[in-house]
Amino acid sequence: MTDSTISPPPASTPALIDLAADPFTLFSAWMQEAEKTEPSDPNAMVVATSTPDGHPSARIVLLKGMDRRGFVFYTNQDSRKGHELAENQHVALLFHWKSLRRQIRIEGTVTPVTPEEADAYFASRSRISRMGAVASDQSRPLADRAIFEQRLKDVETRYEGQDLIPRPANWSGYRVEPSCFEFWQERPYRLHDRATWTREGNHWNVTRLYP
């Protein structure tokens, strides 16, 4: 059975990745296209962390901000990823857009966002999401789901009639400053197109890769 029998090639072959592009600009262009085609959460990304001795873990979170300083996500700092980031600042991100047959890998280091940034984003979340963040000991053992649900009711009672739900001190965000991008575009018969941008000081070295 041939590849073409399994999955017919698209009617038109996508253009090659533009090696003259700025990686942040190219990321934004691909994200804008994904926002039009992905059925849900085009900003979903895998965040991979590891312990100081190299044991990896990965999970999907949502990208909540992006500019030339880096890529921002939020979490409980007492979660597994929070503890691992406190010990090892190196992180990898992965965006996969099945509708576009594209992916982007990013490697870099994290720094905490400012308290003001964390406060602003926390305030923008739905009320129930903010209460959930207060009630949850994220990643810690939970003997019975009813315990968490009761804690959520207690938080709801505590802040009944109040617009402001303070951000928990251990809930904040991280900004990933990229040191490397890899853009991947599917092409027919697995003759895919790949290119990397690797930071060297204020300059990006660009290389096209074999599929």
N, C-alpha and C positions, 0 to 999 in steps of 0.2 A: 504493500500500500504506500503510495507516495504522499509527500506533504500536501500537495495540491488536492489530493482526494480527501484528506482529513479536514483541511481548512483552505478553501479557495482564496487566492490572493485578492486584495482589494482592487477595485476598478481603477484606481489611480494610486501611483506610488508616491508617498510623502516626500517632500523636499528634504535634502540633506540638512543636518544641523549647521547653522551659520557659525563658523569658527570666529568670525569677526565680532560676534555679539558680546555684550557685557553679560555676565552670568545672572546678575540680579534682574536685568531687563528681560532676559530670555525666560527666567523663572516666572516673572510677572505675566508675560505673554502666554506661557503655557497654562498658568493658573487661570487666567481669564477665559481661555478656551475650555478648560475643565469645568468652570462654573456654568457654562452653557450646555455641557453634554453629560456630566456625571449625574446619575439619578439622586444621589444624596451625599452630603459631606465631601465636596471636592477638596476641602482643606484637611481631610484626615491624613495623618502621617504616622508612620512607625517611628518610635523613638527607641533607640538601642543604647543601653548603658552597660557598664560592667563594674565589677568590684576591682579593688586595686590589684588583686592577683589574677584578674583576667576572666572571671566567670561572667558571661554575658546574660542579659535579659532584654526582652523587647516587648513593646505594647503599642497599641494605637491610641493616639491622642489627637486633639484638634489644634491646628495652627491658628493662633489668635492675633497675630501681628507680624508684619514683615516690612523691613526697610533695609537700608544699606548697612545698618548696624547688626542685623541678624534676624533670626526667626524666633518668635516668642510663643511659649505655651505655659499653661498654669497647672498647678497640682498641689497636693498636700506634701509639705516638705518632710513629713514623717513617713511617707510611703516608701516602698522599696526603691523606686527610682530616685526619690529625694535623698535617701541615705547613700545610694551609690553615687549620685552626683556630688554629694558633699565630700566623698572620698576620692572620686576620679572625675575630673571635669571634662574628659573626652567623651564625645557623644556622636552618634550617627543618626541621620534622619532618612526616611524613605517615603516618597510620594509615588503612588501607582494609580494611574488613571486608565482603567480598562477600556472605557469608551473611546479613548484616543490612542490606545496601544502605546502608552508612553510611561516612563518612570524617570524620577530624578533622585539621585542619592546625594546626600550632603554630609560632610564630616566637619567637625569643628569642636570648639570648647564652649562651655556655658558660663554665664555670669548671672547673678540674680537681677531681676528687674528692680526698679526703685519702688519703695513703699507707695509712692503716689501713683505709679502705673498699676500696681497690684490693686490698690483701693479703687481706682477708676474702673478697671475691668470687673472686679468683684461686684461693684454697684450696678454694672450693666447686666448682670445675670438675672434670670427669673428669680422670684422670691423663693420658690420651693427649692431651686438649685442652691441658693445661698444658705437656706436652712439645712439642706443636706450636707453641705460642706462643714457646717458647725457641728452637726450631729455625728458625723462619720469619723471613726479612727481608721482612716484608709489603710488598707493592706494588712491590718492586724486581725487576729482570729476573732470570729464572731460565733459564739456558742449557739445562738438561736436568732433567726431573722426578726422575731418579735422584739428582741432587745433593741435593735436598731430602729424599728418602727416606733417603739415607745419613746426612744430618745428624740426622734423626729417630732413626735407630738409634744414633747416637753419643750423643745425649742420653739415650736409654733405658739405654745401657750406663753412662753417667756416674752416673745416679741409681738404678741397680739396687739393690733392697733398701731404698731410702730412701723414707719416706713424704713427706718435705718436698721439694718442687721450688720453689726460690725464684722469686718473680715477677721477670721481667726489668725492669730499670730503665726501659726505654722502653715498657713495657706498663702502661696505666692506664685511667682512666675520665674521663668528662666529664659534668657536670650542666648541662642546658639549663634556664635560668630563663625561663619564658614571659613575653613582653610582649603576645602576642596568641593567642587560640584562634579557630578557625572550625569549627563543627559543621555537618555536612551530612547530611541524611536524604533518601533517595529517596522520592518520592511519584509516584502514577500520572501518566502522560502528560507526564513531565518537568517537572511543576509542583513541583519539589523545595523543601525547606525548608532555609534556611541562616541561621545567626546567628553573630555575632562578639562576643567579649569582648576588649576592648582595655584594657591596664593604664594607669592614670593615677595615679601615686603608689601609694597603698594601695587605690585604688578601681578597679573594673572598669566600663567603659562598655560597655553591651550594645546591639546593633543587629541587627534582623532584616534580611536582604538579599533582594532579588529573586532568583528562581532563576537 
